[in-house]
């Protein structure tokens, strides 16, 4: 089983130069330093897959297959604000060439898998209001990760029960 998650750093990270002239990064800079906040990109992490079983000696060599060249989240777009009072959001993924037999796409919302299969469109329901991150992972028939999309951050706008 693969562990996969998208990590968004919550603590502010700073950069400063110490008394010896070394550049230091941390979340608790000295008060006398001229520490500056550092913008960190969202990080997508995937555990290494389990080793593949040894190939059979009598197996015919696999034909060279065309590699996937385009794998991206196309909807929602980056930083899009979606009005979805019921919390329904559709996520679309582009893939070229078409998905090969046995390969699959898994979709992750806020680091949790919310769908998988051969579809390139995922209907999400009851997505809470606020900012979310979504990314997709492409796997082969053996479950090995082929590649993943860049994460896309979007916001869901819902009416408030307080209004």
DRENSE-979707 format. One record per residue (C-alpha): residue number from 1; residue in one letter; x, z, y. Coordinates in Angstrom, 3 decimals. Example, Ala and Ser with C-alpha at 12.3 -4.5 7.8 and 13.67 -1.06 7.14 Angstrom:
<minus>
resi:1 | resn:A | X:12.300 | Z:7.800 | Y:-4.500 $
resi:2 | resn:S | X:13.670 | Z:7.140 | Y:-1.060 $
</minus>
This chain:
<minus>
resi:1 | resn:X | X:0.000 | Z:0.000 | Y:0.000 $
resi:2 | resn:X | X:1.307 | Z:-0.828 | Y:3.443 $
resi:3 | resn:X | X:1.278 | Z:1.544 | Y:6.356 $
resi:4 | resn:X | X:0.641 | Z:-0.272 | Y:9.592 $
resi:5 | resn:X | X:-0.042 | Z:1.027 | Y:13.037 $
resi:6 | resn:X | X:0.127 | Z:0.248 | Y:16.689 $
resi:7 | resn:X | X:1.765 | Z:2.932 | Y:18.767 $
resi:8 | resn:X | X:1.012 | Z:3.489 | Y:22.424 $
resi:9 | resn:X | X:3.319 | Z:6.002 | Y:24.075 $
resi:10 | resn:X | X:1.285 | Z:8.691 | Y:25.838 $
resi:11 | resn:X | X:4.142 | Z:10.742 | Y:27.339 $
resi:12 | resn:X | X:5.948 | Z:9.404 | Y:30.382 $
resi:13 | resn:X | X:9.504 | Z:8.308 | Y:29.530 $
resi:14 | resn:X | X:12.197 | Z:8.494 | Y:32.212 $
resi:15 | resn:X | X:15.688 | Z:7.055 | Y:32.701 $
resi:16 | resn:X | X:18.444 | Z:8.872 | Y:34.617 $
resi:17 | resn:X | X:22.240 | Z:9.102 | Y:34.800 $
resi:18 | resn:X | X:23.821 | Z:12.400 | Y:33.729 $
resi:19 | resn:X | X:26.871 | Z:14.112 | Y:35.300 $
resi:20 | resn:X | X:29.234 | Z:12.169 | Y:32.986 $
resi:21 | resn:X | X:27.785 | Z:8.825 | Y:34.136 $
resi:22 | resn:X | X:25.834 | Z:8.159 | Y:30.910 $
resi:23 | resn:X | X:22.367 | Z:6.613 | Y:31.059 $
resi:24 | resn:X | X:19.885 | Z:8.987 | Y:29.422 $
resi:25 | resn:X | X:16.258 | Z:8.417 | Y:28.365 $
resi:26 | resn:X | X:13.787 | Z:11.230 | Y:27.806 $
resi:27 | resn:X | X:10.465 | Z:12.802 | Y:28.675 $
resi:28 | resn:X | X:11.885 | Z:15.838 | Y:30.503 $
resi:29 | resn:X | X:14.413 | Z:14.766 | Y:33.173 $
resi:30 | resn:X | X:16.451 | Z:17.339 | Y:35.111 $
resi:31 | resn:X | X:14.842 | Z:18.225 | Y:38.454 $
resi:32 | resn:X | X:17.957 | Z:17.251 | Y:40.464 $
resi:33 | resn:X | X:18.221 | Z:13.769 | Y:38.887 $
resi:34 | resn:X | X:16.900 | Z:10.550 | Y:40.391 $
resi:35 | resn:X | X:14.911 | Z:9.865 | Y:37.214 $
resi:36 | resn:X | X:12.746 | Z:6.748 | Y:37.179 $
resi:37 | resn:X | X:9.765 | Z:6.123 | Y:34.858 $
resi:38 | resn:X | X:10.329 | Z:3.442 | Y:32.204 $
resi:39 | resn:X | X:7.535 | Z:1.053 | Y:31.169 $
resi:40 | resn:X | X:7.603 | Z:0.707 | Y:27.397 $
resi:41 | resn:X | X:5.858 | Z:-2.131 | Y:25.544 $
resi:42 | resn:X | X:3.267 | Z:-1.364 | Y:22.870 $
resi:43 | resn:X | X:4.979 | Z:-1.093 | Y:19.514 $
resi:44 | resn:X | X:3.524 | Z:-2.420 | Y:16.268 $
resi:45 | resn:X | X:5.035 | Z:-0.862 | Y:13.149 $
resi:46 | resn:X | X:4.698 | Z:-1.987 | Y:9.527 $
resi:47 | resn:X | X:6.231 | Z:-0.265 | Y:6.521 $
resi:48 | resn:X | X:8.366 | Z:-2.402 | Y:4.242 $
resi:49 | resn:X | X:6.437 | Z:-3.838 | Y:1.318 $
resi:50 | resn:X | X:7.177 | Z:-2.659 | Y:-2.201 $
resi:51 | resn:X | X:9.781 | Z:-4.812 | Y:-3.938 $
resi:52 | resn:X | X:8.307 | Z:-7.887 | Y:-5.554 $
resi:53 | resn:X | X:8.368 | Z:-8.024 | Y:-9.356 $
resi:54 | resn:X | X:11.179 | Z:-10.088 | Y:-10.838 $
resi:55 | resn:X | X:10.351 | Z:-13.773 | Y:-11.211 $
resi:56 | resn:X | X:9.788 | Z:-15.095 | Y:-14.696 $
resi:57 | resn:X | X:12.657 | Z:-17.243 | Y:-15.908 $
resi:58 | resn:X | X:10.328 | Z:-19.906 | Y:-17.265 $
resi:59 | resn:X | X:8.291 | Z:-20.168 | Y:-14.051 $
resi:60 | resn:X | X:8.441 | Z:-23.490 | Y:-12.236 $
resi:61 | resn:X | X:9.973 | Z:-23.303 | Y:-8.741 $
resi:62 | resn:X | X:7.347 | Z:-23.025 | Y:-6.004 $
resi:63 | resn:X | X:6.890 | Z:-26.056 | Y:-3.795 $
resi:64 | resn:X | X:7.907 | Z:-25.629 | Y:-0.159 $
resi:65 | resn:X | X:4.782 | Z:-24.728 | Y:1.740 $
resi:66 | resn:X | X:4.194 | Z:-25.326 | Y:5.412 $
resi:67 | resn:X | X:4.860 | Z:-22.125 | Y:7.353 $
resi:68 | resn:X | X:2.308 | Z:-20.626 | Y:9.710 $
resi:69 | resn:X | X:3.228 | Z:-21.523 | Y:13.290 $
resi:70 | resn:X | X:0.385 | Z:-20.093 | Y:15.383 $
resi:71 | resn:X | X:-1.086 | Z:-16.646 | Y:14.758 $
resi:72 | resn:X | X:-2.636 | Z:-14.889 | Y:17.739 $
resi:73 | resn:X | X:-5.650 | Z:-12.969 | Y:18.992 $
resi:74 | resn:X | X:-7.615 | Z:-15.431 | Y:21.141 $
resi:75 | resn:X | X:-10.559 | Z:-13.215 | Y:22.040 $
resi:76 | resn:X | X:-10.723 | Z:-10.824 | Y:23.708 $
resi:77 | resn:X | X:-7.988 | Z:-11.861 | Y:26.093 $
resi:78 | resn:X | X:-5.310 | Z:-9.465 | Y:27.306 $
resi:79 | resn:X | X:-6.626 | Z:-6.844 | Y:29.738 $
resi:80 | resn:X | X:-10.167 | Z:-8.238 | Y:29.506 $
resi:81 | resn:X | X:-13.036 | Z:-5.919 | Y:30.447 $
resi:82 | resn:X | X:-16.000 | Z:-6.480 | Y:28.108 $
resi:83 | resn:X | X:-19.507 | Z:-5.302 | Y:29.005 $
resi:84 | resn:X | X:-20.899 | Z:-4.192 | Y:25.639 $
resi:85 | resn:X | X:-23.540 | Z:-1.491 | Y:26.057 $
resi:86 | resn:X | X:-24.141 | Z:-1.419 | Y:22.293 $
resi:87 | resn:X | X:-20.390 | Z:-1.438 | Y:21.579 $
resi:88 | resn:X | X:-20.392 | Z:-4.853 | Y:19.874 $
resi:89 | resn:X | X:-17.149 | Z:-6.815 | Y:20.296 $
resi:90 | resn:X | X:-16.137 | Z:-10.025 | Y:18.532 $
resi:91 | resn:X | X:-12.422 | Z:-10.526 | Y:17.882 $
resi:92 | resn:X | X:-11.217 | Z:-14.077 | Y:17.204 $
resi:93 | resn:X | X:-7.874 | Z:-15.030 | Y:15.703 $
resi:94 | resn:X | X:-6.170 | Z:-18.443 | Y:15.799 $
resi:95 | resn:X | X:-4.046 | Z:-19.597 | Y:12.881 $
resi:96 | resn:X | X:-2.223 | Z:-22.879 | Y:12.243 $
resi:97 | resn:X | X:-2.187 | Z:-24.330 | Y:9.706 $
resi:98 | resn:X | X:-5.428 | Z:-23.113 | Y:8.137 $
resi:99 | resn:X | X:-5.362 | Z:-19.999 | Y:5.972 $
resi:100 | resn:X | X:-3.878 | Z:-20.820 | Y:2.563 $
resi:101 | resn:X | X:-5.729 | Z:-19.836 | Y:-0.639 $
resi:102 | resn:X | X:-4.952 | Z:-16.229 | Y:-1.534 $
resi:103 | resn:X | X:-3.675 | Z:-15.292 | Y:1.930 $
resi:104 | resn:X | X:-5.721 | Z:-12.911 | Y:4.064 $
resi:105 | resn:X | X:-6.020 | Z:-11.503 | Y:7.571 $
resi:106 | resn:X | X:-6.496 | Z:-7.797 | Y:8.324 $
resi:107 | resn:X | X:-7.659 | Z:-6.625 | Y:11.744 $
resi:108 | resn:X | X:-6.612 | Z:-3.320 | Y:13.295 $
resi:109 | resn:X | X:-8.392 | Z:-1.601 | Y:16.183 $
resi:110 | resn:X | X:-6.525 | Z:1.327 | Y:17.710 $
resi:111 | resn:X | X:-4.163 | Z:1.419 | Y:14.688 $
resi:112 | resn:X | X:-7.012 | Z:1.609 | Y:12.146 $
resi:113 | resn:X | X:-7.906 | Z:-1.258 | Y:9.842 $
resi:114 | resn:X | X:-11.436 | Z:-2.400 | Y:10.658 $
resi:115 | resn:X | X:-11.699 | Z:-5.610 | Y:8.654 $
resi:116 | resn:X | X:-9.949 | Z:-7.979 | Y:6.301 $
resi:117 | resn:X | X:-10.481 | Z:-11.184 | Y:4.378 $
resi:118 | resn:X | X:-10.317 | Z:-14.920 | Y:4.866 $
resi:119 | resn:X | X:-12.319 | Z:-14.978 | Y:8.110 $
resi:120 | resn:X | X:-10.672 | Z:-15.479 | Y:11.499 $
resi:121 | resn:X | X:-13.583 | Z:-13.850 | Y:13.334 $
resi:122 | resn:X | X:-14.396 | Z:-10.149 | Y:13.168 $
resi:123 | resn:X | X:-17.591 | Z:-8.551 | Y:14.520 $
resi:124 | resn:X | X:-16.855 | Z:-4.975 | Y:15.549 $
resi:125 | resn:X | X:-19.711 | Z:-2.546 | Y:16.124 $
resi:126 | resn:X | X:-19.990 | Z:0.770 | Y:17.920 $
resi:127 | resn:X | X:-16.694 | Z:0.353 | Y:19.773 $
resi:128 | resn:X | X:-16.438 | Z:3.276 | Y:22.174 $
resi:129 | resn:X | X:-16.091 | Z:2.747 | Y:25.909 $
resi:130 | resn:X | X:-12.551 | Z:2.718 | Y:27.262 $
resi:131 | resn:X | X:-9.268 | Z:0.960 | Y:26.546 $
resi:132 | resn:X | X:-8.498 | Z:-0.349 | Y:23.072 $
resi:133 | resn:X | X:-5.722 | Z:-2.265 | Y:21.342 $
resi:134 | resn:X | X:-6.253 | Z:-4.841 | Y:18.605 $
resi:135 | resn:X | X:-3.847 | Z:-6.810 | Y:16.421 $
resi:136 | resn:X | X:-4.041 | Z:-8.772 | Y:13.177 $
resi:137 | resn:X | X:-1.792 | Z:-8.904 | Y:10.128 $
resi:138 | resn:X | X:-1.380 | Z:-11.940 | Y:7.890 $
resi:139 | resn:X | X:-0.625 | Z:-11.189 | Y:4.215 $
resi:140 | resn:X | X:-0.039 | Z:-13.351 | Y:1.165 $
resi:141 | resn:X | X:-1.831 | Z:-13.058 | Y:-2.194 $
resi:142 | resn:X | X:0.679 | Z:-10.425 | Y:-3.385 $
resi:143 | resn:X | X:-0.082 | Z:-8.256 | Y:-0.347 $
resi:144 | resn:X | X:3.254 | Z:-8.926 | Y:1.348 $
resi:145 | resn:X | X:3.061 | Z:-9.085 | Y:5.141 $
resi:146 | resn:X | X:3.842 | Z:-12.586 | Y:6.390 $
resi:147 | resn:X | X:3.508 | Z:-11.867 | Y:10.121 $
resi:148 | resn:X | X:1.406 | Z:-10.068 | Y:12.690 $
resi:149 | resn:X | X:-0.009 | Z:-10.938 | Y:16.081 $
resi:150 | resn:X | X:1.057 | Z:-9.406 | Y:19.338 $
resi:151 | resn:X | X:-1.296 | Z:-6.544 | Y:20.210 $
resi:152 | resn:X | X:-3.988 | Z:-7.276 | Y:22.798 $
resi:153 | resn:X | X:-5.297 | Z:-4.499 | Y:25.022 $
resi:154 | resn:X | X:-8.882 | Z:-4.727 | Y:26.329 $
resi:155 | resn:X | X:-11.486 | Z:-2.389 | Y:27.771 $
resi:156 | resn:X | X:-15.083 | Z:-1.861 | Y:26.713 $
resi:157 | resn:X | X:-17.552 | Z:-1.085 | Y:29.468 $
resi:158 | resn:X | X:-20.675 | Z:0.755 | Y:28.304 $
resi:159 | resn:X | X:-23.379 | Z:2.536 | Y:30.218 $
resi:160 | resn:X | X:-22.929 | Z:6.274 | Y:30.366 $
resi:161 | resn:X | X:-25.471 | Z:8.678 | Y:28.905 $
resi:162 | resn:X | X:-24.908 | Z:10.780 | Y:32.031 $
resi:163 | resn:X | X:-26.371 | Z:8.106 | Y:34.310 $
</minus>
